[in-house]
Amino acid sequence: MPQRISDIFQISPTLLREYNVYNGFVDIDSELYVDPRLLPHTSVKELQGTDQTVLNYFDNVLKNILKFLEYQDDCEEKTLKKAEIIENLKFPEIPLTGLGYSINHNSGKGIGPKLATNLSTTVIDIVKKGIKDPIIFELAGVFEQKYGADRISDMIFWILLSDLVQFSRRIAKDLNLPTSKKSTLIGGENYDSLPCCSTRIHANPGQGFLLVPEDILTSLPVARSWEDRERVTYHNYELRNYINKKITKYTYLSPSYKQLTKNKTVFRDVVLKHPEIMKDFISKYKAKEAKSYDFKNDPNDVFKWHDTARNYAERFPLKLTDSSGKNFINNKEIVEKICEHFRELVNLGLERAFYRPGREPKEEEKGQLILLELLEQYLNNSPLRVKYAPKEKVINLYHTTTHLSYRIILKFTSTSGINNSYNAVIEKIYSKYQDLYNILFLIEVDSGKTIQEIVNQSNIQTIINENKFLKRYYIAIVNHS
């Protein structure tokens, strides 16, 4: 960990690209999503015409909603029809690879009865307002709580499950990938001959999973893809006043869809009160060009950090054995040696990976992931193993036999509110990991506070001086640009 499809199958990333296979990570979030508008343009033969498959599926749900609205409120048929609608909006978890779903969990988020019920209720209300376009289900992420691009992806993949199974089987055959020897259960159905992970990667060895085509993926969910120039269209003072009271104090301004879709509850209330807003939104959505992610240039650094870390590990190897070359040095020395080495690598040019073009600092998670991959490379075959806790943003090291643990936290000084967040980090480490060996990297990147401004805080110094629980590495970057 982190590993990609090319790693677990020991196959060329270029070859996967030639076959239109998304070479995603199997254990960390990549923040890429399926965009149903890309389906008409895919080169995958198994997915030809599937844009109509998706449209037909949601059109049938919409027809059931229209029938539901025709029934009397107290009749049994109406209750049964509502149950059918909810059932058709339930999408079980499916085993995907590299789209933010952990292969160790072997599942996505899925859409269960509660979320399906909530969505059905909202869409029924929208249909009552005269909006009868099945495309509204693709837009659930902008008006329904707990729906985002990941769950929309789940919807689309579930509808196209049989097609993706055929795609995955063909790729496995063409590239001679190992396949599952037993059936893989996906949403109540068994599927044979799917690509299969090795036992050292997969929590359920022998179980298959799905491959994903590159050219149906995008980096931005709909709610984040609108530009400020996409203005809300309305034609009366009442509507103008209503919208602006919801999202801004300036009643003379015409808001953009980007502003309006920032709050799902507001957007839903607005379109239910003024359905012409949703009609305009649907029109703009259909007209808006869908673009698949630029995997070649990787503008969002989905993978570049990974390639960079591996490149530096190869260019600057690190010996962790004793003079005989047969035995590893002790655990604490291994960890400290790697940490000192990381400090050196940063000022040997690795710091460039912390910035976007124009020297704008990236999110500190990129620094954490680079360090994570370096640790993975240097600790390969050692008694130490690496785990990443993405929610806590903490790297965990542990000994395979003694279970001795280390915690590594990396922070950028460019992070918003670094004074408060630094305090919180120190206090959290102290309260949670007092008995563990802890390491803190504080990296002074451009546009951030200086290290001295942060570490010289008297309250922090008191905690650190009185409790020897924390090893600190302060890195002031030498600008190589």
C-alpha positions in Angstrom: 0.0 0.0 0.0 -0.5 2.3 -1.9 -0.6 0.0 -4.9 -2.3 0.3 -8.3 -3.8 -2.2 -10.7 -0.5 -2.3 -12.6 1.3 -3.2 -9.3 -1.0 -6.1 -8.2 -0.9 -7.6 -11.7 2.7 -6.7 -12.4 1.7 -5.3 -15.8 2.8 -2.2 -17.7 0.7 1.0 -16.9 1.1 1.9 -20.6 -0.5 -1.4 -21.6 -3.4 -0.7 -19.3 -3.8 2.7 -20.9 -3.8 1.2 -24.3 -6.7 -1.1 -23.3 -8.6 1.9 -21.7 -8.3 0.4 -18.2 -8.2 2.8 -15.3 -5.0 2.1 -13.4 -6.4 3.2 -10.0 -5.2 2.7 -6.5 -6.7 -0.3 -4.7 -6.6 1.2 -1.2 -6.8 5.0 -1.2 -9.3 7.5 -2.6 -8.6 8.9 -6.0 -11.6 11.2 -6.3 -12.6 10.2 -9.8 -16.2 9.6 -10.7 -18.2 8.2 -13.6 -20.0 10.8 -15.7 -23.0 9.3 -17.5 -22.7 12.0 -20.2 -19.4 10.3 -21.2 -21.0 7.0 -22.0 -21.9 7.9 -25.6 -18.3 8.7 -26.3 -16.6 5.6 -24.7 -14.4 3.4 -26.9 -15.3 0.3 -24.9 -17.3 -2.0 -27.1 -19.2 -3.5 -24.1 -20.5 -0.1 -23.2 -21.8 1.0 -26.6 -25.4 2.2 -26.3 -25.3 2.1 -22.5 -26.2 5.8 -22.3 -29.6 4.7 -23.5 -29.6 1.8 -21.0 -29.1 4.3 -18.1 -31.8 6.7 -19.5 -34.3 3.8 -19.9 -33.7 2.7 -16.4 -34.5 6.1 -14.9 -37.3 6.7 -17.4 -39.0 3.5 -16.0 -38.6 4.8 -12.5 -40.1 8.1 -13.6 -43.1 6.4 -15.2 -43.7 4.5 -11.9 -43.7 7.9 -10.1 -46.3 9.2 -12.5 -48.5 6.2 -12.0 -48.0 6.6 -8.2 -49.3 10.2 -8.4 -52.4 9.0 -10.3 -53.6 6.7 -7.4 -55.8 7.8 -4.5 -53.9 8.5 -1.3 -55.4 5.7 0.7 -55.3 2.9 -1.9 -53.2 -0.2 -1.6 -51.9 0.2 -5.2 -50.2 3.5 -4.2 -48.4 1.9 -1.3 -47.2 -1.0 -3.5 -46.1 1.4 -6.2 -44.1 3.5 -3.7 -42.4 0.3 -2.5 -41.5 -0.5 -6.1 -40.0 2.9 -6.7 -37.9 2.7 -3.6 -36.7 -0.8 -4.6 -35.6 0.5 -8.0 -33.6 3.3 -6.3 -31.7 0.9 -4.0 -28.3 0.2 -5.4 -26.2 -2.4 -3.5 -22.6 -2.0 -2.8 -20.4 -3.4 -5.6 -16.7 -4.3 -5.6 -14.9 -1.6 -7.6 -11.2 -0.8 -7.9 -9.5 2.6 -7.5 -12.5 4.9 -7.3 -12.2 5.8 -3.7 -13.5 2.4 -2.6 -11.1 0.2 -0.5 -10.6 -3.2 -1.9 -10.1 -4.5 1.6 -13.7 -3.5 2.2 -14.6 -4.8 -1.3 -17.4 -2.3 -1.6 -18.6 1.1 -2.5 -21.0 3.1 -0.4 -24.2 1.8 -2.0 -27.7 3.2 -1.6 -29.9 1.4 1.0 -33.6 1.7 1.9 -33.3 4.9 3.9 -31.5 6.9 1.2 -33.6 5.4 -1.5 -36.8 6.4 0.4 -35.5 10.0 0.8 -34.6 10.3 -2.8 -37.9 8.9 -4.0 -39.8 11.5 -1.8 -37.8 14.4 -3.2 -38.1 13.3 -6.8 -41.9 12.8 -6.3 -42.1 16.4 -5.0 -40.1 17.6 -8.1 -42.3 15.7 -10.5 -45.4 17.2 -8.9 -44.0 20.6 -10.0 -44.1 19.4 -13.6 -40.5 18.3 -14.1 -40.6 14.9 -15.8 -37.1 14.4 -17.1 -35.3 11.2 -16.0 -32.1 13.2 -16.0 -33.0 14.4 -12.5 -31.7 11.2 -11.1 -28.2 11.9 -12.4 -28.5 15.3 -10.6 -29.4 13.8 -7.2 -26.0 14.9 -5.9 -26.9 18.6 -6.2 -30.3 18.5 -4.3 -30.3 15.4 -2.1 -28.4 15.1 1.2 -25.9 12.2 1.5 -25.8 11.9 -2.3 -22.6 12.7 -4.0 -20.6 11.8 -7.1 -19.6 8.5 -5.5 -23.2 7.4 -5.0 -24.1 8.5 -8.5 -21.2 6.4 -9.7 -22.7 3.5 -7.8 -26.0 4.0 -9.5 -24.5 4.0 -13.0 -22.2 1.0 -12.3 -25.0 -1.0 -10.9 -27.2 -0.4 -13.9 -24.3 -1.3 -16.2 -23.0 -4.2 -14.1 -23.4 -6.9 -16.7 -21.6 -4.8 -19.2 -18.7 -4.0 -16.8 -18.4 -7.7 -16.0 -18.0 -8.5 -19.7 -15.4 -5.6 -20.1 -13.5 -7.0 -17.1 -13.5 -10.5 -18.4 -12.3 -9.5 -21.8 -9.5 -7.4 -20.4 -8.5 -10.3 -18.1 -8.4 -12.7 -21.1 -6.6 -10.3 -23.4 -3.9 -9.3 -20.9 -3.7 -12.8 -19.3 -4.6 -11.6 -15.8 -5.3 -14.0 -13.0 -9.0 -14.6 -12.5 -11.2 -15.8 -9.7 -11.5 -19.5 -9.4 -14.8 -19.2 -7.6 -17.9 -17.1 -8.2 -17.9 -13.6 -6.9 -21.2 -12.4 -5.3 -22.2 -8.9 -6.5 -25.6 -7.7 -5.4 -27.1 -11.1 -5.1 -25.7 -12.4 -8.4 -22.7 -14.7 -8.9 -20.1 -13.8 -11.5 -17.2 -16.1 -12.6 -13.8 -15.4 -14.2 -13.4 -11.8 -12.9 -9.9 -10.4 -12.4 -8.6 -11.4 -9.0 -6.1 -9.9 -6.5 -3.3 -11.9 -4.9 -3.5 -12.9 -1.3 -1.2 -10.2 0.0 -3.5 -7.5 -1.3 -7.0 -8.8 -1.0 -8.8 -9.3 2.3 -10.8 -12.1 0.6 -8.3 -14.0 -1.6 -9.8 -15.5 -4.7 -12.6 -13.0 -4.9 -12.9 -11.0 -8.1 -13.5 -7.4 -8.8 -14.4 -5.1 -11.6 -12.1 -3.0 -13.9 -13.2 0.4 -14.9 -12.7 2.2 -18.3 -10.7 5.4 -18.1 -12.7 7.3 -20.6 -16.0 7.4 -18.6 -14.3 9.0 -15.6 -14.1 12.7 -14.6 -12.5 14.5 -11.6 -15.4 16.8 -10.8 -18.9 16.0 -9.6 -21.6 18.1 -11.2 -22.1 20.3 -8.1 -18.4 21.4 -8.3 -18.1 21.7 -12.1 -20.2 24.8 -12.7 -18.5 28.0 -13.4 -19.5 31.4 -11.9 -20.6 32.6 -15.3 -23.4 30.0 -15.3 -26.0 32.3 -14.0 -29.4 31.4 -12.6 -32.2 32.4 -15.0 -35.3 33.9 -13.5 -37.8 36.5 -14.6 -39.7 37.9 -11.6 -38.9 39.9 -8.5 -40.4 37.4 -6.1 -38.1 34.6 -7.3 -35.1 36.9 -7.4 -35.8 38.0 -3.8 -36.3 34.5 -2.6 -33.1 33.1 -4.0 -31.0 36.0 -2.8 -32.4 35.9 0.7 -31.3 32.3 0.8 -27.7 32.7 -0.4 -26.7 36.4 -0.2 -27.7 39.6 1.5 -27.3 41.5 -1.8 -30.8 41.3 -3.3 -29.8 43.0 -6.5 -27.3 40.3 -7.5 -28.1 37.4 -9.8 -26.5 34.3 -8.3 -24.6 31.7 -10.2 -25.5 28.0 -10.2 -22.1 27.4 -8.4 -23.4 29.6 -5.5 -26.8 28.0 -5.5 -25.6 24.3 -5.5 -23.2 24.8 -2.6 -26.1 24.1 -0.3 -28.3 21.1 -1.3 -31.1 22.1 1.1 -31.3 25.6 -0.4 -31.2 24.3 -3.9 -34.0 21.8 -3.2 -36.2 24.4 -1.6 -35.6 26.8 -4.4 -36.5 24.4 -7.2 -39.6 23.1 -5.3 -40.8 26.7 -4.9 -39.7 27.8 -8.4 -39.4 24.7 -10.7 -38.3 26.8 -13.6 -34.9 26.9 -11.9 -34.6 23.1 -12.2 -35.7 23.2 -15.8 -33.1 25.8 -16.6 -30.5 23.8 -14.6 -31.4 20.6 -16.6 -31.1 22.5 -19.8 -27.6 23.8 -19.0 -26.5 20.4 -17.7 -27.5 18.7 -21.0 -25.7 21.4 -23.0 -22.6 21.4 -20.9 -19.7 19.4 -22.4 -18.6 16.4 -20.4 -14.8 15.8 -20.4 -13.1 12.7 -19.2 -10.1 13.2 -16.9 -6.8 14.0 -18.5 -4.8 11.0 -17.4 -1.8 11.9 -19.5 -1.1 15.2 -17.8 -2.8 14.4 -14.5 -3.7 18.0 -13.6 -5.1 17.2 -10.2 -2.1 15.1 -9.2 -4.1 11.9 -8.8 -1.1 9.8 -9.6 1.9 12.1 -10.0 2.7 12.1 -6.3 3.0 8.3 -6.4 5.3 8.3 -9.4 7.4 11.1 -7.8 7.8 9.2 -4.6 8.9 6.0 -6.3 11.3 7.9 -8.5 13.0 9.4 -5.4 13.1 6.1 -3.6 14.9 4.6 -6.6 17.3 7.5 -7.1 18.1 7.9 -3.5 18.1 4.4 -1.9 18.5 3.9 1.8 20.3 1.0 3.6 18.5 -0.1 6.7 20.7 -3.2 7.5 23.7 -3.4 9.8 27.3 -3.6 8.6 26.9 -7.3 7.8 24.0 -6.5 5.4 22.1 -9.4 6.8 20.2 -7.9 9.8 18.1 -4.8 10.0 19.0 -2.1 12.5 16.6 -1.7 15.4 13.1 -0.4 14.8 13.7 3.1 16.3 16.8 3.6 14.3 15.0 2.5 11.1 12.3 5.0 11.6 14.6 7.9 12.6 16.9 7.1 9.6 14.1 7.2 7.2 12.8 10.4 8.7 16.2 12.1 8.4 16.4 10.8 4.8 13.0 12.3 4.0 14.2 15.7 5.3 17.2 15.4 3.0 15.0 14.4 0.0 12.8 17.5 0.5 15.7 19.8 0.0 17.1 17.7 -2.9 14.2 18.7 -5.0 11.3 16.6 -3.6 9.7 19.8 -2.4 8.6 20.6 -6.0 6.0 17.9 -5.6 4.3 20.0 -2.9 3.4 22.8 -5.3 1.1 23.4 -8.3 2.3 25.5 -11.2 2.9 29.1 -10.0 4.3 27.9 -6.7 0.9 27.5 -5.1 1.1 24.9 -2.3 -1.0 21.8 -2.7 -3.0 20.2 0.1 -0.8 18.7 2.8 -2.4 15.3 2.1 -0.1 15.1 -1.0 2.9 15.4 1.3 1.5 12.7 3.5 0.9 10.4 0.6 4.4 11.0 -0.8 5.9 10.2 2.6 3.6 7.1 2.8 4.9 5.8 -0.5 8.5 6.5 0.5 8.1 4.5 3.7 6.5 1.7 1.8 9.4 1.5 -0.6 12.1 1.8 2.0 10.5 -0.6 4.5 9.9 -3.3 1.9 11.0 -6.7 3.3 11.7 -5.1 6.7 9.9 -6.1 9.9 7.9 -2.8 9.8 4.6 -2.4 8.0 2.8 0.8 6.9 -0.8 1.8 7.2 -2.5 5.1 6.4 -5.5 6.4 8.3 -7.0 8.8 5.7 -9.6 10.3 8.1 -7.0 11.1 10.8 -4.3 11.9 8.2 -1.9 9.8 10.2 0.7 7.3 9.0 1.0 4.2 11.3 4.0 2.0 11.4 3.9 -1.3 13.3 6.2 -4.2 13.9 4.8 -7.5 12.5 5.7 -9.6 15.5 6.1 -7.2 18.5 3.2 -4.9 17.4 5.3 -1.9 18.5 3.6 1.1 16.9 4.8 4.5 15.6 2.6 7.4 14.5 3.8 9.9 11.9 1.9 13.2 11.3 2.9 15.6 8.5 1.7 19.2 8.4 2.3 22.1 5.9 2.6 25.6 7.3 0.5 26.8 4.4 -2.5 24.9 5.8 -5.3 27.3 6.7 -5.4 28.1 10.4 -2.1 26.4 11.0 -1.7 28.0 14.5 -5.0 26.4 15.7 -4.6 23.2 13.8 -1.0 22.8 15.1 -2.3 23.2 18.7 -5.0 20.7 18.0 -2.5 18.2 16.5 -0.2 18.4 19.4 -3.0 18.1 22.0 -4.5 15.1 20.1 -1.2 13.3 19.9 -0.6 13.9 23.5 -4.0 12.8 24.7 -4.3 9.8 22.4 -0.8 8.5 21.9 1.1 9.3 25.1 2.6 5.8 25.3 3.6 5.5 21.7 6.5 6.8 19.7 5.3 9.8 17.7 6.8 11.8 14.9 5.7 15.2 13.6 6.9 16.7 10.4 6.2 20.4 10.0 7.1 21.6 6.5 7.5 25.3 5.9 6.1 25.8 2.4 5.7 29.1 0.6 2.7 31.2 1.5 2.6 29.7 5.0 3.8 30.8 8.4 7.4 30.4 9.3 8.2 27.4 11.5 9.4 29.7 14.3 6.1 31.4 14.4 4.4 28.1 15.1 6.8 26.1 17.3 7.7 29.0 19.6 4.2 29.1 21.1 4.7 28.9 24.8 1.8 26.6 25.5 3.1 24.1 22.9 6.6 24.3 24.1 5.4 23.5 27.7 3.6 20.3 26.5 6.6 19.2 24.4 9.2 19.9 27.0 7.4 18.2 29.9 6.4 15.1 27.9 9.0 13.4 25.8 6.4 11.6 23.7 7.1 13.5 20.4 10.0 13.5 17.9 9.8 16.7 15.8 11.3 17.3 12.3 11.1 20.9 11.1 11.9 21.4 7.4 12.4 24.9 6.0 12.4 24.3 2.2 15.2 25.5 0.0 13.5 26.9 -3.1 14.7 25.1 -6.2 12.3 26.8 -8.6 
